[in-house]
């Protein structure tokens, strides 16, 4: 392309507080949180005795070797998340960032999957990437010598095997939860039922994770330490919180289909832009219209009268001002199809915040005006 579309120009994204941008993958920002540095330091300290064992005489360098292992390990986590991101891109989703944190990583994918197959592949490709890295590392263990290289390859083999297998546990917020969601969705024909099933799977997994250290001694003849119970508690809290958030989201999304723009629209009166405001209000009252839209002489909508601006205009001034003076100019995103509903409606409103939106029929004729106050009211009433 020889000319850049201003709407497609890359924008400088605001990163969440406590994150640092370290680069990009295929245009996707890669961020790390401050907690990552904490866990990297802990890994360096924890591995120092092992480094000293396989490579004696490094002195303080053993901590640098441990830190290097943490970086390599998180590069494999980054590969796991990049697989999610690129598969999401393949299905047409926008991906804003990949964030590495102390428990692994998260990919910010905008929008929801449209089909079970899409949900399945976006979810499963991450664990498959981890298992693939584990397999390659296993093959390398047969070729690499001992020392630090051998320790690193062994660590990658074990860590990615664990990450790959655990992420296939069928419970949200794990990838396996999304795989379960896709299966229930395909069977029941309802994504919300899939989310609820996977969320409860996540809650069950959280309870099992909490009591996992108790199985160390009878099954592995290893006495659990306080650190093991602490980590189990952190993982259980992570799973329970994520599963509970998924349940809340499913309940929220279940109510969204009741938000139909056509049903919420106010009757609208179209008036010429230069019509005195007092006359426009009189005509609207006579027609029992709840909103006013200004149009050109050939009927093209140019603005939506703002209620607040109308109320703030004294009645004695209204005969002398044009209706267009209290109307918000029609901008991209303020005109929506009258057929829009549910989550698509919420996304459209959130992308272009405004008090009023013009609803148009498929042939471009004006159907009515939708206000965010009416949408909010309908959503609150849908809870009961």
N, C-alpha and C positions, 0 to 999 in steps of 0.2 A: 504494500500500500504506500502510495506516495504522499498521502495526506492523513494526518492523525485526526480521528474523531474526538472532539473534546470530551464527549461522554465516556469514551473508552480509555482516556488517559489514566495512567496509574496514579493513585492518590496516596498521599502519605498517611498511613494508618496510625491511629493512636493505640499504643500498646497498653495492656493492663498494668496497673501499678505493681511494682516489684518484679518486673520482667526486663530482660535485656535482649536486644536483637543481636544475634551473632552471625546472621547470614540469611540466604534464601535458597530454596530448592524449587526450580521451575517457577520462579516468581512468587513463591509462598514464603512468607516471613518465618524464620526459625527463631524462637524465643527460648530463653532459660529463665527460670525463677530463682530467687535468692536461695530457696530451699535446696536447689540443685547443688550449690556450692557447699552447703552444709553436708549433704550426703556424700559428695565427692571427698570432702575432708575425712569423714568417718570411714569411707572405704579405704582411703590411703592409710589411715591409722590401723584399721583392722587387718589390712593385708601386709603391713610392715613385717611382722614375724615370719610370714610365709615367704616374702621376698628375701629376707635375710637367710632363710633356710635354703632357697634354691640358688641364690646368688650372694654368697657371703662377702663381707667387706665393703658394702656400698655406703655404710655410714648413714648420714642424713638422706642420701640419695634413695634409700629404700622407700621413703615417703613419696618422693617424686615418681618412683616406679609405680607405687600404689595409685597415685593420682592419675598417671597415664593410663592405667588399667581402667579406672573409672571413666575416663574420657572415651576409650575404645568401647567400653560396655554401652555407654549412652549413645555412641554412634550407631550401634545395632538397634537401640530403641528408636533412634531417629529413622532408621531404615524401615522399621515396623510402622511408624506413623506416616512416613512418606508413601508407603504402599497404600494406606487408607486414603491419603490425600489424592494421589494420582488416579486411583480407581474412582473416587468421587468426581474428580475432574472429567474422567471418561464418561460418566453418566450426566454430565452437564451441570454439576454443582459448583458453586464458587467456594473456594477454600482460602480463608484469610490468613491462617497461621498454624504453625505446629509449635507447641509449647512443651518443653522438657521440665519435669519437676521431680521431686524426691521419690515419688512412687512410680515414675515412668514418664509417660507423655500423653498429650491429648491433641487431637486435630480439630480445629474449628471449621466444621463443614456447615455452610449455610443452606437452609431448606431441608425438607424431609424427603426420604425415598418415595418414589411414586409407585413402585411395584415390589413385591416380595423378593424377586430375583435381584433387583438392584440393592435392596437392603442386605441380602445375603452376601453378595460379592464385595461390597464395600466393607462389611464387617470381617469376613473370613480371610481376606487377603493379608491383613496384618499378622495374625498368628501364623499363617502359611509362610510369610517372609521370615519370621523368627525361627520357625522350624527349618526353613531352608538354610539360614545362617548357621544354625546348630549342626545341620548335616555336613555343610562344607567345613565347619570347624572340626567336626569329628574326623573327616578325611585328612585334614591337616595334622591332627594329632598323630597320625600314622607316619607322617613325614618329618615333622619338626623335631629338633633335639629338645633336651630339657632346658633348664634355665628360665629366664624371664619370658622368652618367646613361647616355650612350652606351657608355662603357667598361664599366659594370656590366652592361648588357644584353648586350653582345657577350660578356663573360666568362661570363654565365649560359648563353648559347646554346652556346658551345664546351664549357664544363665539363660541362653536363648531357648533351650529345651524346656526349662521351667516356665519361662514367659509364654512360649507358644502353647504349652499344654494348659497352663492355668487360665490363659485368656480364652480358651475354648470351653471353660466352665459355663453351663447354660444359665447365666443370670446377669442382669444389668447391674452395674454399668460396664461389665466386661464384654469383649467382642462376642463371646459365646452367647451372651444374652441377646444380642442383636440377631445372631443366627437363629436362636430359638424363636425370637419375635417373627422373623421372616417365615419360619415353618408354620407357626400358628396362624399368621396372617394369610398364608397361602391356603391353609386348610379351612379357616373360618371366613375368609374373605373380608376380614376387618382388622386393620392395623392396630387399633386401640386394644383389642383383645390380645393381640400378640405382645404389646407393650406390657399389659397387666400381668400376663403369664411370665414374661421374662423378668419383670420387676420382683415378683414373688420368688422367682428362682434366685435372684440376687440376694433377697433377704435370707433365704435358706442357706445360701453360700456364706453369708456374713456370720450366721450362727455357727456353722461348721468351722469356719476359719478361727473363730474365737476359742473354740475348744480343741483345735488341732494340736497344740503342744502336749495335751494330755495323752496323745497317741504315740508320742516319741518313744517312751520307755517300753510299752508292751509290744510295739511293732518293730522298732529300730534299736532297742536296747540303749537309748540315749536319754540321759536325764535332762529334762527341759530346764533352761535357765530363766532368770527373771527377764532377760532381754528377749527371749523367745515369746513370752507372754505379752510383753510390751508391743512387739511387732505384730503379733496376732491381733491385739486389740486395735492397733492402728489400721490394719488391713480390714478388720471386721467393721470398724467405724466407716471407713471409706466405702465399702460395699453397701452397708446399710443406708448410708446417706445418699449414695447414688441411686439405689433401688427406690428409696422413698421419693426422691425427686422425680424419678421416672413415673411412679404411680400418680403423683400430683399432676405431672404433665399430661398423662393419659386422661385423667379426669377432666382437665382443662380442655383438651382437644375434643373430648367427647361432646362438650357443650357448643363448640364452635359452629358445627353445621346449622344450628338454629339461627345463626346470624346471617340472614339473607338481606342483602342491600335493597332489593326491590320492595321487600315487606317493611323496611324501616324508613323508606324515603318519604320526604315531605312533599305535598303537592306544591308545584312550583309555577310561578307566573313569570313569563318572559316579557321584558319591556325594553324599549330602545334605550341606548346608553345615555342619550341626552334628555330623557324624560325627567321632569322635575321630581325630586324625591317624594314630595307630598302626594303627587298624583300616583306614583308607583305604589306607595303605601295604601292609598285609597282603593286602587284597583285590586291589590292583593287581599285586602280585607273583604272587598265585595266578592271576590272569587274564592274566599276561604282558603287561600294559599298560605303555606307556612314558610315560604322562602321566595326570593326574587332573584332572577338571573337577568343580567343585561346582555343584549344581543345587538349585532349590527343590523343595518337595514335589510340585508339579505338573510337574516336569521341565524348567523353564526354566533355562538355564545362567546362573550368576551370577559365576563366576570360574574362572581357570586356575591351578592350583598351580604356583608358581614353584620350579624345581629348586634354585636357590641358597638360597632361604628354607627349603626342606625340608631340605637338607643341613646348614644352620646350626642347625637345631632339634635339641637333644640327644635321643637315643632315650628317656631316662628321662622326658622331659617330654611326649613325643608322645601318651601315653594321656590326658593332661589338657588338651590344647588342641584346639580345633575345627579341622577341615581348612581352613575359610574363612580362618583367621588367617594362613595362608601362601599364600593365593591372591590373584592380582591381579584386582581387580574388573573385570567386563566393561564396557569403555568403547567408545564408537563407534570403529570401525576395527580392533578386536581380533577381530571375527568376520568371516571371509572365506568366500566360496563355495568348496566343495570342487573346483569345476571351474576355478578360476583357475589361470593358468599364464603362463610367459614374462615379457614386459615388464610386463604388467598386474600380475603378482605382485610384481615388483621395485618398481614404483611404489607399490603398496599398502603394502608393508613400509616403504618410505622415508617415506611420508606419516605413518605412525603407528609409530615405532620401538618395538619390544618384543622380549622374548625368546621369547614364545610367542603363537600365534594359534589361535583356535578355527575349525575348518573345519565348515561346515554344508552339508547337502544342500539341494536346492531346496525341500523341504517343511519345512525348519527343524530337522530332526533332526541330532544330533551325528554327524559322521563321524570326526573325530580332531583331533589337535593338531599344528600345524606349528611347529617351532622355527627361529629364524634360524640357529642353528648347523648344522642339517641342510641348510638352503638354501645356506649358504656352502660346506659340504662338497660338495654336489652340483655347485655351480658350478665349484669347483676341479677336480673330477674330469671335468667336461665338456670341459676343455681338452685332455685326453689322448685 
